[in-house]
Amino acid sequence: METSSELSSGRSAVAPKTELAFFALMLGMLLAQLDTNIVVAALPRIGADLQAGSAIAGVTAAYLLTVTVTTPIAGKLGDILGRRAVFVGAVLTFAVGSLACALAPSMLALVAARALQGVGGAGLIVTAVSTLGVLFDRTELIRRQIWLTAVMAIAALAGPPLGGYLTESAGWPAIFLVNLPVCVLAIAIGYRGLPGRDGTAGMRGFDIRGVVLMLVATSGIVVLGSFDSVARSVVLAPAVLILATTAGVAFVRQEHRATNPLVPPAIFASPGLARSIIVTGISGTALFGTFTFVPLAVIAGTGYGISTVSTMLVALTAGQLVITATFSIVARKFPRVAAWGRLGLVLGVLGLGLLAVLPRITAAPGPVVLAIAITGLVLAGAALGLSMQAYTLLGITTAPPEHFGSAMATLTLFRLLGGSIGAAIFGWLLITMSGSTAALTAVLGTAALLLAVAIPLAPRQDPEPPTDLVI
């Protein structure tokens, strides 16, 4: 990879096979992100065909669960086996899971197949994030941030309509079968350009005990954030919380004792990386954890119907796209990524703060309420896009080369777990306040406060990146 002096001289040429590898990674990430949303429109038809009843929630929960719990494993395997092997394995696993979903004869089989899909999805997401830091220097990474945001925007905007169209025109199995040719294309164009194994690491002493403890801890958190019946239960919720907390504490102790830990404590030795991971978890709690409640606040404040509010939510994605495009251009001249990250947190405080007051200003003139709603949505979307990209870049440039995949997986895990923790905590808060408009204000106001707390915890300056990121 180029040195800092070479980077300052301008944009270096990127080899064709590297460009193909990049687009293969984007295809893989698109598949993983899209399958979170494309299923939503098909759930009623799936439920009717398979007589699922309330078990239909398992179709989305199983995918989210396995994506979350296998993220650190995929990152660690990338460090050991190389990004190419993990990417190919993830694509094949995702393809087999997709085919099994399409052929599922029962709800139990479909949920199991979705869980398998999630294992592949975790590998696709983590490999994409960690491999970008190997393929490109920091300057080129900044230029390519718009592609990452475009993938998320396409998945969010196109997922539900595409799922509805395929379900109506070809039946719900088509939403899974459409993945297969894309999987073939991703391997075909990306295999040669993806970095292989460097030969310095092995599976000897792989942290199996850590894997088990991590699976228990993260599964408990995701279950609390995904199933209202569990989160509301006075028996199940405390039991799951105690189990997850106990497993989490045991996991931390295990990682300090293990010879080849799943999440090496060394990745927290860098203050910049440690702070980036912590702030990513907090922003995940505040921004991802409130997704369910933002539409409710807009409905309560504006009085509009669901269809109108659904259209207004495009402003969230617009905020992401605008700020990321701005970042990819302006940050070339003002490359202080830590400052950009703090700006993202400030935008989040403002955006969530505006959305929090919506349910309390219903007596205000309609145009004023609408302007506040749109502004809040745009700022919240911008906060999500900017903070995620900035702290991912900081992680890439400060992660120890020998633990690069584990560091990126930990960053991603904290974001995912933050979203699940936020969904559980904010859902509980909404329940205890009887779902009133005051509860929505409390939820979004608390999320804004969390982001305000994250500002002084965020990295204050850009640390010097490792001298060698080629893994």
Secondary structure, 3 states (H helix, E strand, C coil): CCCHHHHHCCCCCCCHHHHHHHHHHHHHHHHHHHHHHCCHHHHHHHHHHHCCHHHHHHHHHHHHHHHHHHHHHHHHHHHHHCHHHHHHHHHHHHHHHHHHHHHCCCHHHHHHHHHHHHHHHHHHHHHHHHHHHHHCCHHHHHHCHHHHHHHHHHHHHHHHHHHHHHHHHHCCCHHHHCHHHHHHHHHHHHCCCCCCCCCCCCCCCECHHHHHHHHHHHHHHHHHHHCHHHHHCCCHHHHHHHHHHHHHHHHHHHHHHCCECCCCHHHHCCHHHHHHHHHHHHHHHHHHCCCCCHHHHHHHHHCCCHHHHHHHCHHHHHHHHHHHHHHHHHCCCCCCHHHHHHHHHHHHHHHHHHHHHHHHCCCCCHHHHHHHHHHHHHHHHHHHHHHHHHHHHHHHHHCCHHHHHHHHHHHHHHHHHHHHHHHHHHHHHHHHCCCCHHHHHHHHHHHHHHHHHHHHHCCCCCCCCCCCCCC
